[in-house]
Amino acid sequence: MSPRDPEQLAAAAAPAHGEISPLATMGPVHLTVADLERSLEYYRNAVGLSVLEAGARRASLGVGERELLAVVEEPGARPAFGYTGLFHFALLLEQRADLARWLAHAARERVALTGLSDHFVSEALYLNDPDGHGIEIYWDRLREVWEGHVATRITTLPLDVDSLLGELADPASEPFDGLTDATVMGHVHLRVADVVQTVAFYRDVLGFALMAQVGAQAAFLSAGGYHHHLGANTWESRGAPPPPPGYASLRRATIVLPDAAERDRLLARADAAGRVEEGAEGPLVRDPSGNALVLVT
């Protein structure tokens, strides 16, 4: 049976170099939701994001002034299981104590989790929002612990919850005032139809380094030697199409680049590969599974 939400089981070694700028990171994820108020309540109270801006059927959420998530309401939209799209977006916390504080909050508020994992490179908690969108909340171990060992050491083991909560003096009374302003979008994990085609696009067109690959099941790619900025798997989507209209789905993910020259270079490469279309807000890049990306600076 396919794993529900581990980053991987056992990966083949892969070269950790790429042509994309080593300063590339991930930015906001845009989602369709069925009920805006329901989503805002969940992301404020369960996850700990702040509403940065809200309007008619759309809102922006994040920490401080940093947008991490945008949601657009389509009443009646159904969860997009069985299609390509979002597996999870991953919010990276600055310190282990931040993750412990969030877990203590989740336990007190009975926030439902789908997984608690130790990936060697990180410790991670998994959950789904009311529309079935996957969320990971995690912190990274020091880079010196895992750098150069991603392909051979990244794994999925049970999380040592007692050790994690041991970061806090009293988990039962530890205050939680939401995610800290240091929280960033650490990575985005996609459902794809074919891993080989996905690697060919993200590695050979956009220039991410292939950090690890689990045969035809999953792949993990990054910029600048990070363990992964992008994950992709076929566990629930092998050969599947993108979701049709009427589903709560991934609208687009964001790749943040250091300058306009790098953005234009990657757009040109994607355009030459036939992967660029004009969207309402500018060029939109689509991977071979139909997942949409915007490139920003």
Long-range contacts (C-beta under 8 A, 24 or more apart in sequence): 2-217, 2-235, 2-236, 3-156, 3-235, 4-114, 4-115, 5-87, 5-88, 5-114, 5-115, 5-117, 5-126, 5-134, 5-136, 6-115, 6-117, 6-119, 6-156, 7-117, 7-119, 7-124, 7-154, 7-156, 7-189, 7-220, 7-228, 7-231, 8-154, 8-155, 8-156, 8-212, 8-214, 8-218, 8-220, 9-155, 9-156, 9-214, 10-155, 10-214, 11-151, 11-152, 11-154, 11-212, 11-213, 11-214, 11-220, 12-151, 12-212, 12-213, 12-214, 12-215, 13-151, 13-152, 13-212, 14-151, 14-209, 14-210, 14-211, 14-212, 14-213, 15-209, 15-210, 16-148, 16-150, 16-151, 16-209, 16-211, 16-222, 16-225, 17-209, 18-203, 18-207, 18-208, 18-209, 18-210, 18-221, 18-222, 18-223, 19-207, 20-206, 20-207, 20-208, 20-209, 20-223, 20-262, 20-266, 21-223, 21-224, 21-257, 21-258, 21-262, 22-223, 22-224, 22-225, 23-223, 23-224, 23-257, 23-258, 24-208, 24-223, 24-224, 24-229, 24-255, 24-256, 24-257, 24-258, 24-262, 25-184, 25-185, 25-223, 25-229, 25-255, 25-256, 26-185, 26-186, 26-187, 26-188, 26-229, 26-230, 26-253, 26-254, 26-255, 26-256, 27-67, 27-185, 27-253, 27-254, 27-255, 27-256, 27-296, 28-60, 28-62, 28-67, 28-68, 28-69, 28-70, 28-185, 28-254, 29-68, 29-69, 29-70, 29-86, 29-89, 29-185, 29-188, 29-250, 29-252, 29-253, 29-254, 30-69, 30-70, 30-71, 30-72, 30-250, 30-251, 30-252, 30-253, 30-254, 31-69, 31-70, 31-71, 31-72, 31-86, 31-131, 31-133, 31-248, 31-249, 31-250, 31-251, 32-71, 32-72, 32-73, 32-74, 32-77, 32-131, 32-247, 32-248, 32-249, 32-250, 32-251, 33-71, 33-72, 33-73, 33-74, 33-77, 33-129, 33-130, 33-131, 33-133, 33-248, 34-73, 34-74, 34-75, 34-76, 34-77, 34-78, 34-130, 34-131, 34-248, 35-73, 35-75, 35-130, 36-71, 36-73, 38-130, 39-71, 39-73, 39-129, 39-130, 39-131, 40-71, 42-129, 42-130, 43-69, 43-71, 43-129, 44-178, 45-109, 46-106, 46-109, 46-111, 46-127, 47-91, 47-127, 47-129, 47-135, 47-137, 47-179, 48-102, 48-105, 48-176, 48-178, 48-179, 49-178, 49-179, 50-178, 63-178, 63-179, 63-180, 63-181, 63-182, 63-183, 64-181, 66-181, 66-183, 66-184, 68-183, 68-184, 68-185, 70-251, 72-251, 74-246, 74-248, 76-246, 77-131, 77-246, 77-247, 77-248, 77-249, 78-246, 78-247, 78-248, 79-131, 79-132, 79-247, 79-248, 80-132, 80-243, 80-247, 80-248, 80-249, 80-250, 81-132, 81-236, 82-236, 82-237, 82-240, 83-191, 83-237, 83-240, 83-241, 83-242, 83-243, 83-247, 83-249, 84-190, 84-191, 84-192, 84-193, 84-237, 84-240, 84-241, 84-242, 84-243, 84-289, 84-290, 84-291, 85-190, 85-191, 85-237, 85-242, 85-243, 85-249, 85-250, 85-291, 86-133, 86-134, 86-188, 86-189, 86-190, 86-191, 86-249, 86-250, 86-253, 87-134, 87-189, 87-190, 87-191, 87-231, 87-233, 87-236, 88-126, 88-133, 88-134, 88-135, 88-136, 88-188, 88-189, 89-133, 89-134, 89-135, 89-136, 89-185, 89-187, 89-188, 89-189, 89-253, 90-124, 90-135, 90-136, 90-137, 90-138, 90-185, 90-186, 90-187, 90-188, 90-189, 91-135, 91-136, 91-137, 91-138, 91-179, 91-183, 91-184, 91-185, 91-186, 92-138, 92-139, 92-140, 92-183, 92-184, 92-185, 92-186, 92-187, 93-137, 93-138, 93-139, 93-179, 93-180, 93-182, 93-183, 94-139, 94-180, 94-182, 94-183, 95-139, 96-123, 96-139, 96-164, 96-167, 97-167, 97-168, 98-139, 98-179, 98-180, 98-182, 98-183, 99-123, 99-125, 99-137, 99-138, 99-139, 99-164, 100-164, 100-165, 100-166, 100-167, 100-168, 100-171, 100-174, 101-168, 101-174, 101-175, 101-176, 102-137, 102-176, 102-179, 103-161, 103-164, 103-165, 103-171, 104-165, 104-168, 104-171, 104-172, 104-174, 104-176, 105-174, 105-176, 107-171, 108-172, 116-158, 116-159, 116-161, 117-156, 117-157, 117-158, 117-159, 118-155, 118-156, 118-157, 118-158, 118-159, 118-160, 119-154, 119-155, 119-156, 119-157, 120-146, 120-149, 120-153, 120-154, 120-155, 120-157, 121-145, 121-146, 121-150, 121-153, 121-154, 121-227, 122-227, 123-159, 123-164, 124-159, 125-159, 131-248, 132-248, 133-248, 133-250, 134-189, 136-186, 136-189, 138-186, 140-186, 140-227, 146-227, 147-225, 150-211, 150-212, 150-220, 150-227, 150-228, 151-211, 151-212, 154-212, 154-220, 154-227, 185-254, 186-229, 187-228, 187-229, 187-230, 187-231, 188-229, 188-230, 188-231, 188-253, 189-230, 189-231, 189-232, 189-233, 190-230, 190-231, 190-232, 190-233, 190-250, 190-253, 190-287, 190-289, 190-291, 191-232, 191-233, 191-234, 191-235, 191-236, 191-237, 191-240, 191-289, 192-232, 192-233, 192-234, 192-237, 192-287, 192-288, 192-289, 192-291, 193-234, 193-237, 193-238, 193-239, 193-240, 193-241, 193-288, 193-289, 194-234, 194-238, 194-239, 194-288, 194-289, 195-219, 195-232, 195-233, 195-234, 197-288, 197-289, 198-232, 198-287, 198-288, 198-289, 199-232, 200-288, 201-273, 201-275, 201-287, 201-288, 202-230, 202-232, 202-287, 205-269, 205-270, 205-273, 205-275, 206-255, 206-266, 206-269, 206-270, 207-266, 207-269, 237-289, 240-289, 241-290, 242-289, 242-290, 242-291, 250-291, 250-292, 251-292, 252-284, 252-292, 252-293, 252-294, 253-291, 253-292, 253-293, 253-294, 254-293, 254-294, 254-295, 254-296, 255-293, 255-294, 255-295, 255-296, 256-296, 256-297, 257-295, 257-296, 257-297, 258-297, 259-297, 260-297, 262-297, 263-295, 263-296, 263-297, 266-295, 267-295
